[in-house]
Amino acid sequence: MVKEAIGEGATVLEAQEAACKALGVESHEAEFEVLQMPEKKILGIFGGSPAKVRAFITITPANIAKEYLTGVLEAMGVTGIAIDVEEVEGGAVFNLTGDDVGFVIGRRGETLDALQYLTGLVANHVENSYYRITINTGNYREKREKTLEVLARKMAIRASKTGRTTTLEPMNPYERRIIHTTVQKVTGAISWSEGVDLGRHVVIGPDPECKPARPPRRDDRRPPYRKPGQGGSRPPRSANKTAVSSAEPRVPKKEAPAASLYGKIEPKK
């Protein structure tokens, strides 16, 4: 599909600029065809004609998507945003730069995700094949992906050790896919999605085919008791008390009677 416009000007360059303005593109984005060269007036009064130039561009999903996104940003009151388009296999990446990119990102990237979704719908109306649009700014997507990977790994390890499940906040399909991919790399944990529409979220839990690792009990960490003379640590105080209490009480020995100084005295009968 080709979109074209004809511009006029005193020179060929001015005619090109007029045609590009009518198309809404920059001069390096269009191709030109000179329809008429300018002619000067005779004696500055008679005759003469302006230059006519035909500017045309090939309509692609990326072109339509950029035009739509530019209009939406202007309607939002966002100015000074530059859109750099990089076409990749099966789609295009729009990188936004400017002073108001923070406003475009929104809370947790919600505004950026909404713009990406709507722009993708417009791009896919141009051709009958799927065309993926990604909108990024300041490497936000890469930073967000790293954050989600760290979160997913942490919750997966926790689930494999404790056997508990964790419900994450609602996410778009792209972010949920990052969570699922990361959890698959952790042994003993699985993930699944629940909810519908904007409330769809990921749940991370233990793998039913793997038993959660049980932390050692307190008694298991206590060193074994050894008899005196075998070395090792002293037995706990409670064990000493038990041994003392269970032993038989000691009975003091009776003292023997003192012997008489003069021997045994027999009374007279």
BAMARBA-832666 format. One line per field, with one value per residue: x, y, z of N, C-alpha, C in turn; residue in three letters. Coordinates in pm, whole numbers, plus 50000, padded with zeros to 5 digits. Layout:
<paros>
n.X X, ...
n.Y Y, ...
n.Z Z, ...
ca.X X, ...
ca.Y Y, ...
ca.Z Z, ...
c.X X, ...
c.Y Y, ...
c.Z Z, ...
rest ALA, ...
</paros>
This chain:
<paros>
n.X 50085, 50056, 50115, 50068, 50160, 50139, 50352, 50414, 50642, 50873, 51120, 51267, 51338, 51179, 50932, 50948, 50958, 50704, 50542, 50616, 50528, 50255, 50220, 50295, 50544, 50904, 51161, 51358, 51222, 51063, 51008, 51078, 50941, 50999, 50774, 50747, 50966, 51079, 50996, 51117, 50976, 50927, 51100, 51027, 50758, 50583, 50453, 50617, 50635, 50568, 50769, 50684, 50645, 50621, 50569, 50605, 50527, 50569, 50314, 50336, 50287, 50440, 50464, 50196, 50143, 50322, 50225, 49973, 50042, 50178, 49968, 49806, 49971, 49992, 49725, 49711, 49847, 50118, 50425, 50722, 50825, 51024, 51008, 51164, 51190, 51250, 51267, 51210, 51232, 50919, 50792, 50809, 51009, 50944, 51113, 51093, 51189, 51251, 51140, 50907, 50881, 50850, 50586, 50459, 50524, 50391, 50223, 50392, 50433, 50184, 50054, 50227, 50203, 49934, 49937, 50103, 49948, 49719, 49840, 49949, 49713, 49623, 49834, 49809, 49591, 49665, 49793, 49733, 49878, 50037, 50169, 50402, 50418, 50638, 50680, 50917, 51118, 51400, 51527, 51339, 51185, 51377, 51479, 51248, 51199, 51421, 51363, 51125, 51218, 51393, 51208, 51035, 51208, 51281, 51033, 50974, 51179, 51117, 50866, 50936, 51082, 50921, 50666, 50453, 50215, 50223, 50062, 50082, 50074, 49830, 49920, 50032, 50010, 50274, 50447, 50361, 50445, 50721, 50747, 50653, 50846, 51080, 51020, 51007, 51269, 51342, 51379, 51125, 50918, 50623, 50416, 50112, 49837, 49568, 49236, 49066, 49077, 49174, 49239, 49394, 49641, 49951, 50019, 50241, 50360, 50435, 50577, 50374, 50483, 50724, 50873, 50867, 51162, 51247, 51333, 51601, 51522, 51527, 51629, 51775, 51997, 52144, 52443, 52546, 52518, 52791, 52969, 53143, 53491, 53501, 53532, 53420, 53133, 52990, 52715, 52373, 52238, 51997, 52007, 52200, 52068, 51861, 51999, 52109, 51883, 51764, 51934, 52008, 51960, 52233, 52322, 52425, 52701, 52688, 52858, 53110, 53089, 53269, 53563, 53612, 53823, 53932, 53869, 53617, 53375, 53239, 52944, 52903, 52763
n.Y 49881, 50219, 50551, 50886, 51228, 51555, 51825, 52179, 52442, 52720, 52623, 52300, 52174, 52309, 52224, 51950, 51953, 52055, 51849, 51638, 51738, 51729, 51457, 51393, 51305, 51274, 51410, 51220, 50987, 50946, 50893, 51055, 51212, 51418, 51622, 51859, 52107, 52417, 52735, 53047, 53376, 53585, 53875, 53911, 53937, 53812, 53485, 53188, 52927, 52716, 52463, 52118, 51835, 51493, 51309, 51000, 50720, 50385, 50210, 50052, 49820, 49924, 50196, 50286, 50225, 50395, 50645, 50638, 50613, 50852, 51036, 50962, 51022, 51298, 51366, 51300, 51505, 51495, 51612, 51663, 51408, 51173, 50925, 50640, 50407, 50068, 49815, 49473, 49115, 49003, 49214, 49533, 49760, 50024, 50288, 50520, 50850, 51133, 51412, 51351, 51078, 50929, 50973, 50849, 50584, 50514, 50370, 50095, 50033, 50030, 50220, 50224, 49960, 49960, 50144, 50001, 49775, 49883, 50011, 49790, 49661, 49837, 49820, 49558, 49565, 49638, 49443, 49094, 48926, 48839, 49100, 49213, 49462, 49641, 49860, 50059, 50230, 50391, 50146, 50021, 49787, 49581, 49614, 49568, 49302, 49173, 49224, 49077, 48817, 48778, 48795, 48578, 48357, 48372, 48332, 48078, 47915, 47946, 47820, 47556, 47485, 47536, 47453, 47621, 47832, 48116, 48409, 48621, 48965, 49092, 49054, 49126, 48916, 48885, 48936, 48740, 48517, 48538, 48489, 48220, 48087, 48127, 47999, 47734, 47657, 47603, 47345, 47152, 47333, 47481, 47668, 47844, 48002, 48211, 48355, 48609, 48817, 49146, 49078, 48852, 48644, 48508, 48210, 48066, 47761, 47457, 47168, 46894, 46644, 46643, 46628, 46875, 47025, 46955, 47155, 47084, 46941, 47076, 46896, 46732, 46871, 46875, 46779, 46436, 46258, 46171, 45935, 45999, 46049, 45975, 46192, 46482, 46704, 46840, 46684, 46798, 47029, 46954, 46675, 46608, 46681, 46499, 46259, 46289, 46312, 46065, 45888, 45684, 45810, 45901, 45739, 45836, 45679, 45495, 45590, 45398, 45268, 45424, 45278, 45149, 45298, 45148, 44887, 44628, 44648, 44441, 44412, 44339, 44034
n.Z 50000, 49911, 50006, 49912, 49827, 49682, 49648, 49623, 49536, 49538, 49478, 49408, 49649, 49836, 49748, 49801, 50080, 50134, 50036, 50204, 50448, 50407, 50401, 50654, 50740, 50778, 50563, 50502, 50517, 50302, 49948, 49635, 49345, 49080, 48934, 48798, 48695, 48836, 48684, 48600, 48612, 48328, 48298, 48552, 48566, 48374, 48304, 48425, 48671, 48957, 49126, 49117, 49314, 49372, 49657, 49817, 50020, 50133, 50278, 50579, 50854, 51065, 51001, 51014, 51280, 51414, 51337, 51457, 51730, 51773, 51744, 51965, 52184, 52155, 52202, 52468, 52577, 52592, 52511, 52312, 52279, 52127, 51876, 51797, 51550, 51513, 51300, 51330, 51292, 51214, 51343, 51519, 51712, 51923, 52045, 52294, 52370, 52576, 52786, 52925, 52961, 53189, 53268, 53058, 53102, 53345, 53638, 53744, 53479, 53355, 53188, 52969, 52881, 52803, 52588, 52416, 52364, 52231, 52012, 51886, 51801, 51603, 51418, 51328, 51164, 50914, 50754, 50684, 50840, 51156, 51346, 51561, 51807, 52008, 52271, 52415, 52660, 52770, 52840, 52999, 52976, 52986, 53247, 53398, 53330, 53449, 53718, 53752, 53705, 53923, 54135, 54074, 54096, 54365, 54499, 54402, 54509, 54776, 54783, 54721, 54945, 55175, 55108, 55067, 54894, 54673, 54571, 54302, 54183, 53943, 53599, 53263, 52964, 52860, 53079, 53256, 53121, 53151, 53426, 53444, 53287, 53437, 53681, 53600, 53594, 53851, 54074, 54222, 54233, 54089, 53860, 53785, 53610, 53717, 53735, 53534, 53241, 53320, 53576, 53578, 53707, 53841, 54017, 54242, 54354, 54549, 54387, 54342, 54300, 54420, 54739, 54993, 55122, 55457, 55729, 55961, 56282, 56618, 56805, 56641, 56580, 56809, 56975, 57021, 57336, 57537, 57734, 58043, 58001, 57740, 57584, 57400, 57421, 57725, 57893, 57871, 58118, 58225, 58207, 58402, 58633, 58632, 58662, 58918, 59078, 59046, 59169, 59463, 59795, 60004, 60306, 60623, 60800, 61113, 61403, 61571, 61914, 62174, 62315, 62655, 62899, 63102, 63052, 63039, 63292, 63525, 63706, 64055, 64175
ca.X 50000, 50137, 50051, 50142, 50113, 50209, 50383, 50460, 50729, 50955, 51230, 51237, 51352, 51059, 50821, 50965, 50919, 50558, 50482, 50639, 50440, 50121, 50220, 50321, 50667, 51026, 51207, 51436, 51134, 50983, 51071, 51026, 50937, 50981, 50674, 50765, 51074, 51033, 51028, 51117, 50894, 50997, 51107, 50967, 50615, 50506, 50482, 50673, 50556, 50640, 50810, 50590, 50713, 50537, 50633, 50525, 50583, 50503, 50247, 50367, 50231, 50519, 50427, 50062, 50152, 50389, 50131, 49869, 50101, 50204, 49840, 49760, 50055, 49951, 49596, 49736, 49916, 50260, 50501, 50867, 50860, 51075, 50979, 51262, 51133, 51346, 51193, 51271, 51159, 50784, 50738, 50890, 51031, 50937, 51185, 51051, 51283, 51199, 51131, 50785, 50870, 50801, 50440, 50415, 50538, 50282, 50245, 50433, 50429, 50048, 50026, 50309, 50142, 49809, 49974, 50157, 49836, 49636, 49920, 49957, 49587, 49620, 49932, 49765, 49482, 49723, 49814, 49662, 49970, 50058, 50279, 50417, 50468, 50693, 50712, 51015, 51176, 51506, 51551, 51244, 51143, 51485, 51484, 51129, 51218, 51514, 51292, 51031, 51295, 51439, 51090, 50987, 51303, 51273, 50908, 50981, 51264, 51040, 50762, 50996, 51133, 50817, 50541, 50349, 50188, 50228, 49984, 50142, 49982, 49790, 50020, 49994, 50059, 50419, 50512, 50329, 50531, 50853, 50736, 50643, 50974, 51177, 50982, 51038, 51410, 51361, 51330, 51035, 50817, 50547, 50336, 49995, 49765, 49430, 49168, 49030, 49094, 49276, 49272, 49467, 49767, 50029, 50033, 50359, 50344, 50525, 50549, 50320, 50565, 50847, 50849, 50943, 51275, 51213, 51450, 51632, 51464, 51623, 51695, 51868, 52119, 52214, 52547, 52511, 52576, 52899, 53001, 53268, 53612, 53497, 53549, 53297, 53077, 52924, 52571, 52292, 52218, 51879, 52045, 52268, 51967, 51786, 52086, 52125, 51757, 51728, 52026, 51963, 52024, 52341, 52289, 52550, 52737, 52688, 52991, 53130, 53100, 53407, 53611, 53635, 53965, 53976, 53814, 53477, 53354, 53125, 52885, 52905, 52637
ca.Y 50000, 50339, 50679, 50989, 51367, 51643, 51954, 52283, 52539, 52798, 52535, 52157, 52144, 52356, 52136, 51825, 51978, 52070, 51716, 51559, 51791, 51676, 51314, 51379, 51230, 51349, 51398, 51098, 50871, 50940, 50894, 51169, 51215, 51556, 51631, 51982, 52195, 52557, 52827, 53186, 53468, 53670, 54012, 53915, 53969, 53721, 53343, 53127, 52822, 52656, 52322, 52020, 51712, 51386, 51233, 50881, 50622, 50254, 50192, 49927, 49823, 50011, 50335, 50311, 50221, 50517, 50757, 50627, 50640, 50996, 51103, 50935, 51099, 51439, 51378, 51291, 51625, 51466, 51675, 51645, 51265, 51124, 50783, 50575, 50279, 49966, 49700, 49344, 49006, 48982, 49325, 49653, 49810, 50169, 50338, 50657, 50933, 51267, 51450, 51301, 50933, 50873, 50979, 50751, 50450, 50493, 50287, 49958, 50014, 50005, 50308, 50177, 49836, 49994, 50201, 49894, 49690, 49953, 50031, 49660, 49634, 49918, 49767, 49431, 49586, 49672, 49319, 48979, 48849, 48895, 49197, 49242, 49594, 49655, 49999, 50061, 50361, 50388, 50006, 49984, 49648, 49494, 49624, 49501, 49158, 49129, 49227, 48965, 48693, 48765, 48768, 48442, 48261, 48378, 48269, 47936, 47850, 47945, 47719, 47422, 47457, 47542, 47394, 47723, 47896, 48262, 48469, 48745, 49066, 49074, 49091, 49101, 48785, 48883, 48926, 48609, 48420, 48548, 48420, 48075, 48038, 48127, 47898, 47602, 47628, 47573, 47211, 47146, 47440, 47495, 47791, 47841, 48128, 48212, 48481, 48641, 48955, 49227, 49019, 48726, 48651, 48384, 48149, 47980, 47666, 47341, 47062, 46781, 46524, 46657, 46659, 46994, 47001, 46991, 47200, 46994, 46974, 47124, 46783, 46671, 46950, 46864, 46676, 46317, 46251, 46074, 45906, 46063, 45982, 45953, 46319, 46544, 46811, 46800, 46659, 46912, 47042, 46878, 46535, 46595, 46685, 46372, 46154, 46308, 46288, 45924, 45808, 45661, 45903, 45845, 45732, 45849, 45561, 45514, 45585, 45286, 45319, 45442, 45171, 45195, 45316, 45046, 44757, 44606, 44634, 44356, 44442, 44228, 43964
ca.Z 50000, 49896, 50040, 49841, 49832, 49588, 49705, 49532, 49597, 49445, 49440, 49426, 49791, 49905, 49708, 49875, 50219, 50137, 50017, 50327, 50551, 50380, 50438, 50797, 50759, 50753, 50425, 50481, 50523, 50180, 49817, 49559, 49199, 49035, 48827, 48719, 48740, 48845, 48575, 48643, 48535, 48232, 48347, 48685, 48558, 48291, 48304, 48544, 48738, 49070, 49116, 49170, 49354, 49431, 49764, 49848, 50115, 50134, 50406, 50650, 50989, 51151, 50971, 51069, 51426, 51460, 51318, 51560, 51861, 51779, 51769, 52101, 52277, 52146, 52269, 52612, 52620, 52606, 52403, 52317, 52280, 51999, 51854, 51709, 51508, 51468, 51250, 51354, 51226, 51263, 51420, 51531, 51848, 51931, 52162, 52323, 52446, 52602, 52927, 52988, 52946, 53315, 53262, 52959, 53162, 53438, 53755, 53710, 53335, 53306, 53074, 52857, 52833, 52734, 52459, 52333, 52322, 52133, 51891, 51819, 51732, 51481, 51323, 51273, 51068, 50784, 50680, 50741, 50922, 51290, 51353, 51703, 51841, 52143, 52304, 52523, 52688, 52871, 52882, 53104, 52960, 53034, 53393, 53450, 53313, 53553, 53846, 53755, 53716, 54062, 54217, 54048, 54151, 54511, 54541, 54368, 54609, 54900, 54771, 54725, 55080, 55278, 55064, 55064, 54765, 54671, 54463, 54256, 54135, 53803, 53500, 53124, 52919, 52842, 53210, 53313, 53053, 53216, 53556, 53422, 53237, 53546, 53780, 53546, 53616, 53993, 54107, 54337, 54228, 53966, 53855, 53698, 53605, 53763, 53711, 53397, 53192, 53387, 53705, 53562, 53782, 53852, 54149, 54251, 54463, 54546, 54292, 54417, 54280, 54499, 54879, 55035, 55212, 55594, 55804, 56072, 56412, 56717, 56869, 56546, 56575, 56937, 56969, 57102, 57470, 57554, 57872, 58089, 57957, 57595, 57514, 57353, 57502, 57849, 57876, 57914, 58262, 58266, 58222, 58530, 58739, 58633, 58716, 59062, 59147, 59040, 59251, 59600, 59891, 60085, 60449, 60702, 60882, 61258, 61463, 61668, 62054, 62222, 62407, 62792, 62929, 63198, 63016, 63072, 63436, 63553, 63842, 64149, 64193
c.X 50089, 50053, 50135, 50079, 50198, 50229, 50436, 50548, 50811, 51075, 51187, 51242, 51229, 50938, 50829, 50919, 50768, 50490, 50499, 50549, 50298, 50111, 50237, 50444, 50785, 51075, 51286, 51350, 51056, 51071, 51003, 51032, 50908, 50886, 50694, 50877, 51024, 51079, 51016, 51027, 50981, 50986, 51042, 50820, 50536, 50552, 50537, 50580, 50637, 50684, 50704, 50663, 50611, 50619, 50545, 50602, 50503, 50444, 50280, 50300, 50308, 50485, 50292, 50067, 50217, 50297, 50023, 49924, 50131, 50077, 49789, 49841, 50019, 49817, 49609, 49806, 50064, 50334, 50650, 50910, 50904, 51053, 51078, 51211, 51245, 51267, 51273, 51186, 51022, 50726, 50831, 50899, 51030, 51007, 51152, 51158, 51223, 51187, 51012, 50771, 50821, 50649, 50386, 50424, 50423, 50321, 50271, 50418, 50290, 50015, 50102, 50251, 50014, 49838, 50026, 50045, 49754, 49712, 49936, 49830, 49579, 49715, 49884, 49645, 49535, 49737, 49742, 49751, 49993, 50183, 50290, 50482, 50515, 50731, 50801, 51063, 51280, 51537, 51458, 51206, 51249, 51492, 51366, 51142, 51311, 51444, 51197, 51105, 51343, 51323, 51044, 51079, 51295, 51148, 50908, 51066, 51190, 50933, 50820, 51044, 51021, 50687, 50426, 50335, 50189, 50151, 50046, 50035, 49942, 49896, 49966, 50053, 50211, 50491, 50481, 50416, 50673, 50853, 50735, 50777, 51077, 51147, 51016, 51182, 51440, 51299, 51241, 50929, 50749, 50468, 50219, 49924, 49621, 49369, 49140, 49057, 49205, 49317, 49349, 49605, 49829, 50032, 50152, 50344, 50440, 50481, 50497, 50401, 50695, 50809, 50930, 51053, 51240, 51338, 51477, 51569, 51572, 51700, 51799, 52000, 52202, 52319, 52512, 52584, 52683, 52929, 53129, 53389, 53617, 53515, 53415, 53249, 53010, 52777, 52492, 52265, 52100, 51912, 52115, 52169, 51892, 51869, 52099, 51999, 51722, 51819, 51972, 52034, 52130, 52302, 52418, 52576, 52735, 52830, 52999, 53143, 53245, 53446, 53641, 53785, 54018, 53922, 53671, 53465, 53229, 53069, 52889, 52767, 52618
c.Y 50124, 50462, 50790, 51126, 51448, 51779, 52050, 52381, 52612, 52717, 52390, 52120, 52189, 52270, 52002, 51841, 51991, 51935, 51630, 51607, 51740, 51529, 51294, 51298, 51323, 51322, 51270, 50971, 50851, 50932, 51000, 51144, 51359, 51557, 51753, 52065, 52339, 52639, 52970, 53271, 53553, 53814, 54028, 53943, 53859, 53575, 53293, 53024, 52761, 52513, 52234, 51888, 51616, 51310, 51114, 50790, 50493, 50232, 50054, 49932, 49916, 50158, 50372, 50316, 50348, 50638, 50756, 50664, 50789, 51073, 51083, 51016, 51247, 51461, 51371, 51416, 51605, 51523, 51646, 51500, 51225, 50973, 50728, 50435, 50188, 49842, 49573, 49238, 48986, 49098, 49444, 49693, 49962, 50212, 50486, 50728, 51071, 51291, 51388, 51149, 50867, 50871, 50873, 50610, 50421, 50404, 50143, 49929, 49996, 50092, 50262, 50049, 49864, 50053, 50094, 49804, 49756, 49974, 49900, 49624, 49710, 49861, 49639, 49443, 49614, 49547, 49204, 48891, 48918, 48982, 49244, 49379, 49594, 49801, 49999, 50204, 50347, 50249, 49963, 49837, 49552, 49496, 49553, 49350, 49102, 49123, 49109, 48832, 48671, 48730, 48624, 48338, 48255, 48307, 48118, 47859, 47841, 47837, 47578, 47385, 47447, 47475, 47493, 47782, 48048, 48312, 48604, 48842, 49038, 49127, 49064, 48968, 48777, 48865, 48792, 48501, 48422, 48473, 48269, 48017, 48029, 48018, 47758, 47561, 47591, 47438, 47218, 47252, 47441, 47626, 47771, 47975, 48110, 48349, 48502, 48788, 49027, 49170, 48889, 48740, 48513, 48340, 48054, 47890, 47549, 47240, 46941, 46653, 46529, 46694, 46782, 46957, 47049, 47037, 47108, 47039, 47016, 47009, 46720, 46744, 46939, 46755, 46558, 46319, 46141, 46056, 45977, 45980, 45955, 46081, 46375, 46649, 46754, 46774, 46780, 46909, 46960, 46731, 46513, 46594, 46554, 46261, 46165, 46272, 46140, 45836, 45793, 45757, 45831, 45852, 45741, 45724, 45596, 45499, 45469, 45342, 45323, 45333, 45230, 45200, 45203, 44909, 44744, 44579, 44553, 44392, 44317, 44171, 43934
c.Z 50000, 49931, 49979, 49862, 49737, 49654, 49601, 49610, 49493, 49397, 49461, 49574, 49869, 49870, 49781, 50020, 50232, 50123, 50142, 50440, 50533, 50417, 50588, 50828, 50740, 50612, 50400, 50482, 50392, 50056, 49731, 49408, 49156, 48916, 48739, 48779, 48746, 48725, 48626, 48553, 48442, 48280, 48484, 48683, 48489, 48309, 48436, 48606, 48852, 49040, 49179, 49194, 49414, 49534, 49798, 49944, 50103, 50272, 50462, 50787, 51082, 51128, 51033, 51221, 51480, 51448, 51425, 51697, 51877, 51809, 51911, 52203, 52273, 52215, 52421, 52666, 52642, 52486, 52419, 52324, 52138, 51991, 51752, 51678, 51458, 51427, 51270, 51285, 51292, 51342, 51421, 51677, 51842, 52059, 52181, 52406, 52462, 52752, 52998, 52977, 53075, 53320, 53166, 53017, 53256, 53554, 53712, 53561, 53277, 53186, 52950, 52797, 52755, 52596, 52364, 52280, 52212, 52002, 51813, 51745, 51600, 51376, 51257, 51180, 50928, 50698, 50751, 50827, 51057, 51290, 51497, 51724, 51986, 52164, 52428, 52544, 52798, 52924, 52994, 53096, 53014, 53187, 53457, 53440, 53419, 53689, 53859, 53770, 53859, 54153, 54198, 54108, 54303, 54561, 54511, 54470, 54742, 54897, 54781, 54865, 55183, 55238, 55058, 54924, 54780, 54550, 54427, 54206, 53990, 53707, 53361, 53078, 52905, 52975, 53276, 53249, 53113, 53348, 53536, 53376, 53348, 53647, 53731, 53570, 53761, 54023, 54230, 54339, 54093, 53973, 53761, 53707, 53650, 53733, 53563, 53368, 53269, 53523, 53696, 53624, 53789, 53997, 54145, 54373, 54451, 54441, 54369, 54402, 54358, 54642, 54918, 55132, 55352, 55666, 55922, 56202, 56509, 56779, 56776, 56541, 56703, 56929, 57059, 57236, 57474, 57702, 57913, 58048, 57809, 57517, 57472, 57450, 57626, 57823, 57923, 58062, 58309, 58287, 58355, 58645, 58748, 58696, 58866, 59137, 59150, 59126, 59393, 59697, 59976, 60234, 60531, 60790, 61030, 61313, 61564, 61810, 62099, 62321, 62544, 62820, 63017, 63164, 63061, 63220, 63456, 63690, 63927, 64164, 64338
rest MET, VAL, LYS, GLU, ALA, ILE, GLY, GLU, GLY, ALA, THR, VAL, LEU, GLU, ALA, GLN, GLU, ALA, ALA, CYS, LYS, ALA, LEU, GLY, VAL, GLU, SER, HIS, GLU, ALA, GLU, PHE, GLU, VAL, LEU, GLN, MET, PRO, GLU, LYS, LYS, ILE, LEU, GLY, ILE, PHE, GLY, GLY, SER, PRO, ALA, LYS, VAL, ARG, ALA, PHE, ILE, THR, ILE, THR, PRO, ALA, ASN, ILE, ALA, LYS, GLU, TYR, LEU, THR, GLY, VAL, LEU, GLU, ALA, MET, GLY, VAL, THR, GLY, ILE, ALA, ILE, ASP, VAL, GLU, GLU, VAL, GLU, GLY, GLY, ALA, VAL, PHE, ASN, LEU, THR, GLY, ASP, ASP, VAL, GLY, PHE, VAL, ILE, GLY, ARG, ARG, GLY, GLU, THR, LEU, ASP, ALA, LEU, GLN, TYR, LEU, THR, GLY, LEU, VAL, ALA, ASN, HIS, VAL, GLU, ASN, SER, TYR, TYR, ARG, ILE, THR, ILE, ASN, THR, GLY, ASN, TYR, ARG, GLU, LYS, ARG, GLU, LYS, THR, LEU, GLU, VAL, LEU, ALA, ARG, LYS, MET, ALA, ILE, ARG, ALA, SER, LYS, THR, GLY, ARG, THR, THR, THR, LEU, GLU, PRO, MET, ASN, PRO, TYR, GLU, ARG, ARG, ILE, ILE, HIS, THR, THR, VAL, GLN, LYS, VAL, THR, GLY, ALA, ILE, SER, TRP, SER, GLU, GLY, VAL, ASP, LEU, GLY, ARG, HIS, VAL, VAL, ILE, GLY, PRO, ASP, PRO, GLU, CYS, LYS, PRO, ALA, ARG, PRO, PRO, ARG, ARG, ASP, ASP, ARG, ARG, PRO, PRO, TYR, ARG, LYS, PRO, GLY, GLN, GLY, GLY, SER, ARG, PRO, PRO, ARG, SER, ALA, ASN, LYS, THR, ALA, VAL, SER, SER, ALA, GLU, PRO, ARG, VAL, PRO, LYS, LYS, GLU, ALA, PRO, ALA, ALA, SER, LEU, TYR, GLY, LYS, ILE, GLU, PRO, LYS, LYS
</paros>
